[in-house]
């Protein structure tokens, strides 16, 4: 059995266990119909599930490792909490659950509104398609930057199955399994299950380790061949995530002096004299100050681990003293029905119906200290808790048809979201409690009409034109329900404030494709993408929430792009150049303990190049590069020529793989891959502490496949050089929370196919 190498033909990624020519024809559904990827005038990357297994990937965020122009990260290091995607520097790093992102995430043709729900395990996946650039015409919903589409494997008529066992460092134990085949002459079924557990890689000196995963997920499918012209596919999914987390590496925000009186951050405790005294764990008084605090050096004499545990000052980014039960618990379920009907006229009807529900609780040790060591009579602690309960109902109807001169698609789309969520910072420091909390309910109802036409002008030239009209009705119920500092004037009386907005927007596309030969396509087009307006949720509650005070307008992106796809023998080159011009760009601005989206002006210029070279004797070489220059301006907030968040000027990725065919027909392959990210910021208001340094992550693996493909064995090492790669960070009132990619992690797996 040969496995189609979709990803390798389009993007720079790792091929599957079975060797095949990586320049084979590849079929994708990026335009909601089956097409050879080299004939689609879009910048697309695709990845197979087999390739992800070969790399040791286990989460949807891993897709960015070998995709030029794409950055993906969990904002707190916990994938089950919130997944952030950035494509060509377009992202939204707001962690409020009520916000939708400008990178649309789809699962089996269904839009996923919650960024948290998109950070789920990937198993039994047929392929992942990454579409760069605005996709507002055919996909519509909040896809100014592009989209990521996860497509599950479908039920088969022939019986098949597999069991995959994984063992790795940090106590990792995983198992997944699949059964698929015919139940009757007209009915096929598929059942896939996934389980992963590990002990976590963030060492906690006073409790359970952080970032420990415990995930259980399952997916069931039934396909009914109603007759020769129609079918119905039912998909049910459920995922439970129970992980310890909500922990960070904490450093000073402003060097020796912070904004908190005469305190400064302890960087070398307990050797640093100033860090022998502490009133807030991570802050130390200057040693000339005598405030009667406990001398931790003498209290914990001979116990350096406990001495260092009073703060995060030992320099180890994967260790600390976390005395709060942090983590994320998420439960999500969905039911999807896809009905397809072909008429004698050649027109086809597709209906996609879905109901998705998700519940999340998140707990964070914001101060990242072991406050139980403080004996000054004052409880000193800083934590953050958040939760969300999301119900989403969506329906899409579309018609497609074609003749010798034209291909067309037209449709209707409806989406209803009810999102109840809360956020609560709890500070108990210096003897004064400060407990701001908000509770919110955000309802969204949207309706759109869309259509696109591909008109053949000549044998080599095609004109594409499309448009979508969108109506958004949104309402926010917001109240502040926790007591804050006495006499502070905070709106903590529980009064419910209701505000609403209605926005009518349109997106569109016009493009020319020139197919000069069977192996060369050149395209040039203009896209107008839109992202709906919304509301900020003010954590402080210092002013009455009104539409003018906390609302933000829809953003509009006009994108100009020229691209080419071509082949020269065993070499394939795909490239594109683009210019983005924004109006009312929704810039992320983190201030104190409140995250905001502020309308700004922005533009971006960039280019991408992907190359793949394969030989007949088993060598595969891949390379990708992304260059971009982004600029964000907002005079009101003092933003002048700032980079967009998660928008490195340079990113590189590459892979070298060698496959040998052994004497009995068994296959052995060795793969080395790497990706490089330049410096990138995490906030529109930028400084050294909200910027992550450049890094290179290297992965390596070896795979063996038996000649009858009954079993496969793999060994992978991710982050081979054990890089300390910062992927995110927050500046919180005097100290910075930093998130780092996992350290070096080796794992092995064995897969049985039947």
N, C-alpha and C positions, 0 to 999 in steps of 0.2 A: 504494500500500500504506500503510494507516494502522497506526501502531505504538501499541500499548496503553500508556498512560502510567500504569503501576501506581504508581510512586513518587509522582507528583504527586497522585494521588487520595487518598493516605493521609498522606504526609509532606511536609515542606517541602524539596523537592529541585529539581534542574534538569531540565526536560523534555527529551525527545529532539530530534533534528534536525527531524523532521517535526512540524508543528503539528497538534494535534487538541484537542478539548475536554477539559480536564483533569478534568472531572466525569463522564466516562464510567464505566460499570460496570467494576469491577476485581475480578478473581478471584485468590484466594490459596489456599494449601493449609496454612495455619497449624494447622488442626485435623485434618490428614491426610485431608482431603477438600476438593474444590473448593467455594468459597463466595465470594459477594460480600463484599468486605472490610468494607463498612459494616454487614453483618449478623453480624459476628463480635464477640462480647463480649470482646475483648482489645485492649490497646493495641499496635497493629502499625504498622510502617513498612515500605515496600517500595520498591525501586529497580530500574529496568531497566538492562540492559547498555548500551543506547543512551544513556541519561542519563549513565551513568558516562563513556562516551566523550566526550560533549559537554562534560563538566566537566574532562576531562583526567585523571581518576582512573586509576590503574593497579594499585592494591594493595587488598587486602581491608580494610585499616584506614581507607581513605578514606571508608567508609560512614558514619562518625561525623560527618562535616562538616555534614550537613544532617539529623541525627536528634536531636530534643530528648531530653535525658536520657542520651545516649550519649557516652562518651569512649573513644577508641582511640589507642594509641601503641605503638611499639616501645620496649622498655625501654632499649635501648642506641642507639637511632636506626637500627638495622639491621633492616628488616622481616623478613628471612630468619632472624633469630636467635630472636626471641620477640615474639609479638603479644599485647598486653594490651587486653582490652575491659572497660569499666565501663558497666553499665546501671543507672540510678537509684542510683548510688553503690555498687553491688555489684560487687566486683572482687577479684582476687587478684594482687598485683603481685610475688609471689615469682618469681625468675628461675631457680630450680632446675628442670631438665628433668623431674624425677620428679613434679612437682606438676601436678594437673589444676585447671582454673579453674572458678569458679561461673557463668561465662557459657559455655554450651555452644555450640560451633561445629559446624555440620553442613554437609556438602557432598553434594548429591544424596542426601539421606535418610540419610547415614552420619555418625555422631558421630566427631569428630576429637579424640583424647585429648591430643595434644601442642600446647601453645600456639604452639610454633615453626612447626609445619606449617601452622597457620592463617594465617600471615603470608605468603601466596602471591599471585602476580599474578591479577587477575581479567580474564578475556577470554572472549568468546563466552558471556556470561552472559545467561540469560533474565531473571532477577530475583534480588534479594536480599531476604529477609524478616527483619525485626528484630522479635522478640517481647519486649516488656517485661513483667517480672514472672515469678514462678515458673512453670515449665512441666513440673513433675515428673510429672504424670499421664501425658501422652501421650509426652513425650520423656525424662523420667526423669533420665538421667545428668547429675548436677552442673549443674542449670539453675536454681538458686535465684534468680539475678538475671535470667534470661531466656536467649535464644539468638539466634544469627545464622545464617541458613541461606542458603547459596549454591546456586542452582539453575541448572544448565547448560542451554543450548538443546538441544532434542532433534532427532533426525534427522527430515527432512521427506520427503514423497513426491515433491514437485516439486523439480527440480534448482535449487539456489541456491548462491551463494558470494560471497565478498568478499575484498578485499585492502586492508589499512589500513596506511599508512606514516606514521610520526611522526618529526619532527625538532625538537630543542629545544636550549636552553642547556645548558651543561656537557657538550657533546659528545653529547647524547642522540640515539640512533638506534634506532628501533623498527619492527618489522614484525609483523603478525599476518595470518592468513588462514584462511578457512573454505571447505570443500566439503561439501555435503549433498545427498542425493537417494536415489532408489530404486535398489537393486542388482538386485532381482528383484521379482516381483509381491508378495511377502510379506516382503521384507527391505529395510530402509533403513539407510543409513550416514551418519556425520558425522565429519569430521576437522577439528580446529582446532589451529593452532600459534601460538606467541607467542615473540617474542624482543625483548629490550630491553638496550641498553648505554648507559652514560654514564660520564663521567670523574670523577664525584664532586664534591660541593660543599664538602667540608671541606679547605681548603688545607693542604697539608703542606709546610713550608719545607725539609724535609730528605729527602723521599721522595715516594712516590705519594700522591695525594690520597685522603682517606677518604670513605666512603659512596659509592663507585663501584659501580654495579650491572652485573652480567652475568648475565642470566637467560634460560633457554631452557625452554619448557614446551610440552607437547602433550597433546591429549586425543582419543581415538577412541571412537566409539560404533557399536554395531550393534543394531538393533531387529528382532526376529523376530515377525511376526504368526502365531503358531502356528495359531490358528483364530479364529473369530469371537468367542470368549469368553476367549482367553488370549493373552498376549504375554510376551516376554522381552527385556529391555534389558541389554546388556553395555556397561560403561564402563571404559576403561583410561586412566590418567593418569600422566604422569611430568614432574617438574620438577627442573631443575638450577639452583642459585643459587651463583654465585662472586663474592663482593663484598668489596672492601676496606672495612674499618671498624674497630670496636672502639676508637673515638676519641671524646673528649669535650672540652668546655670546662671547665677546672678552676679553681676559686676556693677561697679560704680558708674553712674550716669555722667558725672562731670569731674572726674579726676579726684584730687585730694579733698575738695570741699563740695559738699552737697547742699541742697536747699534746706536741710533740716539743722538749723542752729549751728552749733560748733562740731557737729558730728561728721565723720568721714567714713568711707567704706573700708572695711578690713580686708586687705588683700593678701596678707601673709600671716594671719593669726595662727598660733598665738605668739609667734616670735616678735611681731611688730608690737612695740610697747603700747602704741595707741589702741591696739585691739585687745588689750588685757581687760578693758572695761567696756561694757556694752549696755545700752539702754533699749536697743531694738534689734539685737541679734546681728544684723548685717552692718550696723553702724557702730563705730567706736568713737568715744570721746577723745579729744586730744589729751595726751598724757599729762598736760599741765592742769587739767581740770579735775578737781576733787569733788565728785558728786556722791560719794558714798556707795558707789556700785561695787558689786562683787568682783574680786580679782580672780578671773577664771583660770589664770595660769597656776595659781596656788590651789584652787579648789580641785582642779583636775590634774594635779601634778602627777607625772608618770603615766598619764593616759592621753597621748597626743591625739587619738581619734576623737575623743570627746572634746578636747580643747578645740580642734579644728571644726568640730560639729556645731559650734555656736554661730558660725557664719558660713559663707560659701567661699572662703578666701584661700583655699588650698590649691586652686588652679586646676583641679580635675573637673573637666566639663561633664563627666559622666558619673559624678558622685556628689553627695551632699547629705544634709541632715533634715529630713522632711517629717514633721510631726503631725501632719494633717492627712486624713484618709482621702487623698486625691484620686481622681480617675474619671472614667467615662463609662456609663451604662447606656446602651442604645438598643432598642428593639424596633425593627422595621419590617413591614410586610407589604406585599403588593399582589394584585390580581389583574392580569392583562388578557384581553381578548383581541385577536387579530383576524379579521374576516376578509377574505379575498374572493372576488368574483370576476370572471372574464365573460364578456358578451360577444355575440356573433359579429357585431360591428367592429370588433377589435378594441373597444374601450374596456378598461379594467377599473373596478371599484375596490378600494381598500378602506377598511374601517379599523381604527385602533382605539380601543376603550381601555381605561386604566383607573384603578383606585389604589392609592398608596397611602400608608399611614406610618408614622414614625414617632417614637418617644425617646427623649434623651435627658439624662441627668449628668452634669459635669461638675467636678469639684477640683479646686486648685489651691495649692499651697503657695500663695502669691509671694510671701516674704522669703520662702525657701530657707527657713531657719528652724532650728530646734528650740522653740521658745520655752520648752519645759526646763531648760538649763538656767533660765533667768530667775534669780532669787531676790528680786528687789521689791516684791510685794505687789507688783503691777502685772496683770495679765497682758502680754504683748504678743499680738498675733495679727496676721493679715492674710485673708483668704478670699477666694472668689467662687461663687456658685452660680450655675446657670442651668436652665432646663427648657425643653421645648416639646410641644405636642402638636404634630402636624398632620393634617388630613388633606389629601389632594385628589381631585377628580378631574380627568381630562378625556376629551373625545376629539378625534380627528377623522374626517371623511375626505377622501380625495379620489379624483378620476384622472386616468391617464389614457392617452391615445397617440397614434402616430400614423403617418403615411409617408410617401416617398419624399415629400418636401418639408414635413413638419413633425415635430414631437412636442407634446404639450402635457401639462399637469395643472389641475385646478382643485382647490379644496377649501374646507371650512375647519376651524379649530376653536375649541372651547376649553377653558381651564378655570377651575375653582380651587382656591387654596384657603384653608383656615389654619392659622399658625398662632398658637398660644405659647408665649415664652416669657421668661423672666431672667434677670441678672442681678446679682447682689455682691458687692464688695463689702467685706466686714473688716474694719480696722479697729483694733483695741490697743492703742499705743500711747505712751506718755500719760496714761491715766484718763484719757477722754475717749469714750466710744464714738465711732463714726460708722454708721451702718446704712448707707444708701442702698435701696432696692427698688427696682421697677418691675411691674407686671404689665404685660401687653398682650393684645390680641390683634393680629394683623390679618385682614381678609382681603383677598384679591380675586376679582372676577374679570376674566379677559376673553375677548372674542375677536377672531380675525378671519379675513378672507384673503386667499392668495392664489397666484397663478404664474406660470412660467412657460415660455415658448422657445423652442430651438428651431429656427427657420433656416433651411439649407439654401444658401445663396448660389453656390456652385459646388462642384465636386470637392473642392478644397476649403471652402469658406462657409462658416455657419454663424448666424447671428442669434444671440440669446438675449431675451428681454423678460423681465419678471417684476412683480410688485406684490406687496402685502399691506393691507390696511389693518390697523390694530386699535382696539378700544380697551383701555384699562380702567377699571373701577376699583379703588382701594379705600379701605377704612381702617383706622387705628384707634383702639381703645387703650389708654395708657393711664396708669395710676402708680403713685409712690406709696409703698405700704410699710416701710420700716422707719423707725425713729432714727434721726441723725443727731448730730451734736446739738445739744440744747441751745435754743436761741439762735440757731444758724439761719433760720428763714427758709429752710428746705421745705418743699411741698410734700410733706410726709403724712398728710391727714387722710390718705386713702381715697381722695376725690378722684372719680373717673373722668378723664378728659377724652373726648371723641373728636377726631378730625378726619376728613375724607378728601379725596381728589379723584378727578376723572381726566384722563389723557387720551387724546386721539393722535395716533402717530402712523407713519407709513415708512416702509423700507422698499428698496428697489435695486434692480440690477440691469446693466446693459453691457454686453461683451461680444467680442469677435474672436472666433477660433479659426486658425489657419492650419489645416492638416496638409503640410507640403508633401510628405511621403508617409508610408506606413509606420515609420519610426520617428517622425518629427512632428510635434505639435507646438504652435506658438499661440498664446492667448493674451488679450489685453482687454481690460474692462474697468468699469466704475461701479462700486457697490455703495449703497446707502444703508447703514445699519442703525438700529435704535435699541435703547434699553430703557425700560419704563422708569418713571419717577417713583418716589417713595418717601419714607419717613425715617429720621434718626430717632433712636431711643436714648434720651439724656439720662445717663446713670446718676448724675448729681441731683436732678430735679430742682434746679435753682430758679427756673422761670416757668410761667404757665406755658404748656405746649400748644402752639398754634401752627397752622400750616406754614406761615411765614417764618416761624422760629425753627421748626424742626423738619420741614419738608425740603425735598430737593427735586429738581426738574428732570425730565427724561434727557438722556444724552443722545447725541446724534453723531455718527461717524461716517464721513465720506472717505472711501478708500479707493485709491487708484493703484492698479497692479498690472504688471507685465510679467509673463512667465513663459518658460519653454521646457518641453520634455523631449528627450532625444536619446537614441542609441547608436553606438559605433561598435559593431561587432559584439565583443564581450563586455563593453563598457556602457553603462547607463548614466546619464547626467540629467538631473532635474533642477531647475533654478527659478527664482522669482525675485522681482524688485517691487517694492510697494511704498506708497506715501499715504499716511493717515492724517486727516484734518478733522478735529473734533469741535463740536459746539456743545457747551454745557457738560463737559467731561466730568464724571462723578469721581472725584479724587478722594482717596482715603486719607484721613487726617486723625491721628490719635493724640488726644490732649488729656493729660492727667490720667483719669481712669475712664474717659469717655471716648468712644470711637464715633467718628462722623464721616459722612459723605458730603462733600462740598462741590458745587458746580464750578468748574474752572475751564480754562481754555488749554488745549493740548494739541500736539502734533507729533508725528513719528515718521522717520525714514529708515527703511531697512531692506535687507536682502538675505536670501538663503540659497545654499547650494548643497545638493546631495549627490553622491556618486557611489556606484557599486560596480565592482569588477569581479567576475567569476571565471575560473578556468575549468577545463574538463578533468583535471586531475585532483579536484577537491579543495582548491584554494578559493576563499571568499574574502574580499577586502571591501570595507565600507567606510565612508567618511562623510561628515556633514558639518556645515558651518552656518552660523546665523550672526548677522551684524545688524545693529539697530541703534538709532540715536533718537531718544524721546525727550520731549520738553513739555513741562506743565507750568502754567502761570495763573496766579490768583492774587491780585494786589491787596484784596481785603485781608487775607491771611499772611501776607508777606511772602508769598510763594513766587519766586522769580527764577525761571530757567532751571527748574528742578527735574530730575529724572522721574519717570513713572516707576512706581513700586514693582519689584520683581521683574525688572527689565535690564538684564546685563547687556552691555554694549557688544560683548563677544561671547558666544557659546560654541563649543566644539564637541563632536562625538565621533567615535570611530570603533571599528572592530576588525580583528583578523581571526580567521577560523580556518583550520585544516581538518579535513575528513579523510580517513583511510578506510578502504574496504579490505577487510582481513580475509584470510584464506577460505573460511567457510561462508563468506558473505556477510559476516558481522561488520558493523560499522563502529569506528572509534573516532571521536572528534575532540579537538581542543580549541577553546575559544578564549580570547582576551579582548575585553571591551573597556572603553573609558569615556567619560564625559567631563568637560571643563566648563565652569561658569565663571564669568568675570564678576567683579564687584557689583552688587545690586543692593538697592535700598528697600526698606520695609515700610516706609511712611512717606507721604508726599512732602511733609516737612522733614528735611534730611539733615543729618549730622553724622559724625563719625560713629556714634553709638547706635544709630539706626541703620547702619550699612554693614552688610556681610562681606568679608574678604573673599577673594577668588579662591577656588579650590578645584581639584581634579580627583574624581573618584574612579577607581580601577576595579573591575570585576574579572574573575577568571573562572573557568569551568572545564570539566572533562565529562564526556558522555559516551556511554556504550550501549548499542542496540543489537539485540540478537538477530540472527539472519531471518528468523520467522517473525520477528517483531513481537514476540510473545512477552518479552520483558525488556526493560530499559533501566539503566543505572546511571545516576549523575552525581557529581560532586561539584559544589560551587562555593566560592569565597567572594562575598560582597565587601567592598571597601578594603581591598587587598592590602593597601599601604597604611590602613588605620588612620585615615585623615580625620582631623577635627574640623568638619565642614559645617559652618553655621548656615542654617536654612531659614531662620526667622528670628525676630527679636522685637521687644517692646520696651519703650522708655516709660517707666511708671514712677513719677514723682521722686526722682533722686536715685533710682537704681534701674538697671536694665535686665530684663528677663531674656535669656538667649536660648534658642533651640538649635540642637545639632543633629545631623543625620546619624543613624546608628553607627557604632564602631565596627571594626572588622568582625564579620559574622560568617562562619563556615557552616555548611549544611550538606547533607547527603540525602538522596531519595532513590527509591526503587519503585518501579511502576510495572504492574502486571496487566497485560491486555488480553481480553478473551472475547 
